[in-house]
Amino acid sequence: MRNNELSDEELLEPAGKRKEKKPSFLMTVLNGDFLAKDFFLSNLPFLLFLFFLLFLLVAKGYYYKGLVKDIRDTRLELDQNTSDYIENKTRFDQETQRFKMLEYLKDKNLKEAESAIKVIKTDKIK
């Protein structure tokens, strides 16, 4: 062939389309062509494992979020129960003070003993 003569292939192709463009990575992903490539198919088990780990990571995040909410609710309930306990203990201490008990006993015609109570202890066990 001579330098100035064109081959049959060159004659059939238009002048602007001599080089074929390689599709971009984004277009390959959007078309789904990457799923049929050898690289993807040979690494499919590893990619599934990575997706499983990603799923576990997301699930762990939701689990811990629920756990933190439960801890916060339990802490609030504990604070409420503690305040109720302190309030009830204070009320009990006020109601069982000595002078209030004496007033309560006067209504029933009972008096406080002036002498100490005597306890008799023996060494014999029956």
Residue pairs with C-beta under 8 A, 6 or more apart in sequence:
1 7
10 18
23 31
23 33
28 34
34 40
40 47
94 100
102 112
105 111
105 112
